[in-house]
Amino acid sequence: MTAEQIDGKAFALTLREKVGTIAAEFERKAGRKAGLAVVLVGDDPASQVYVRSKGKATLAANMASFEHRLPDDVSGGALLALVEQLNQDPAVDGILVQLPLPAQLDEQQVISAISPDKDVDGFHVINAGRLAVGQDGFVPCTPLGCMMLLTSRLGDLSGLEAVVIGRSNIVGKPMAQLLLDANATVTIAHSRTKDLPAVVRRADVVVAAVGRAEMVKADWLKPGATVIDVGINRVPSNEAGKTRLVGDVDFAGASDVAGAITPVPGGVGPMTIAVLLRNTLVAAHRNAGIDLAKDAV
C-alpha cells in the first residue's frame, strides 16, 4: 500500500480563491474591504516571515492589511493600548498578535484583551468556550484546516476512532473538540499516555501535533488510517550545514501503511493562513451585519 498524499497546498489555494471572490462581494455590499490587523513585537526572523506572508495573502484575497510593528522592549500597557485601539477600529475585522511574545509580556493577558468577535486566531477563552459547548465562534486556524482536509477526503466521520497526539490549546484540544462535534470517538494522547503506539494503532484518524520530529512510526498505525501531520520540525539535512523540514510522523514509513497522509511541507501548513483569511471574512460579515451562508467558506 502507498498512501494517498493529501494536498493541503492545492486545497488552501482553492479556499483562498473562494475567500477572495466573497471578499470582493463583501466590499461591494459594505462599501469597505474586510480588514485584518497583524501586530508584530520585536524582530524574530521566523515571526517576520509569517507576518510578511500573512500580509501578502490578505491583500491577494481582496482584503485590507494593517501591520503594526512594535519594538522588542515595548511595555505591556502600550501593547494592550494598541489592541484596544484595534478593537474600536471599524475598519479592522480581525486582530492577530503574532506569537511568541517577548518574555516581559503576558501572552494570555494580551489574547484576552482582543475582542472575541475580532479574535480570528480563535485563542480567546470565550471562543474556546463557544467551541466546547457547540456555539458559533472562531476556531483556531490549524485544527479547522485539518478538519477541512479530513472531511474533504473522508466525508462523514461518524463512528470513526480518532486519536489526537498533543493537548495544546492551539491545536490538540480544539482538534479533539472538532472531531467530537463530527461524531468521531476521540482520544487525546500525550507524553504521559501509557503504551502510546498501541493507543494510536486503534485509530482510523491520527492527528499528530507534538512537535517531535518523526516520532510516529509506521508500526504505530492501523493499516489504511488517515494521518494528519501538524508537526513542523527542522532537522539536519544530508547536505553539510543545511536543514530540512519534517513532520511529527515518519512520512516514508507511514506512507507504506496509511491510506492517506499529509506531507510536510505542503500539507497542513498552507491551510493555516487560508483559514485565517476565511475567519477574517466571517468576522467582517458579522461585524457589518451582512449574512454569509454557513457553508460558503
Sequence and secondary structure as in RCSB ss.txt:
>XXXX:A:sequence
MTAEQIDGKAFALTLREKVGTIAAEFERKAGRKAGLAVVLVGDDPASQVYVRSKGKATLAANMASFEHRLPDDVS
GGALLALVEQLNQDPAVDGILVQLPLPAQLDEQQVISAISPDKDVDGFHVINAGRLAVGQDGFVPCTPLGCMMLL
TSRLGDLSGLEAVVIGRSNIVGKPMAQLLLDANATVTIAHSRTKDLPAVVRRADVVVAAVGRAEMVKADWLKPGA
TVIDVGINRVPSNEAGKTRLVGDVDFAGASDVAGAITPVPGGVGPMTIAVLLRNTLVAAHRNAGIDLAKDAV
>XXXX:A:secstr
   EE  HHHHHHHHHHHHHHHHHHHHHHHSS  EEEEEEES  HHHHHHHHHHHHHHHHTT EEEEEEE TT  
HHHHHHHHHHHHH TT  EEEE SS  TTS HHHHHHHS GGG TT  SHHHHHHHHHT S    HHHHHHHHHH
HHHHS  TT EEEEE   TTTHHHHHHHHHHTT EEEEE TT TTHHHHHHT SEEEE S  TT B GGGS TT 
EEEE   EEEE SSTT EEEE SB HHHHTTT SEE  SSSSSHHHHHHHHHHHHHHHHHHHHT    TT  
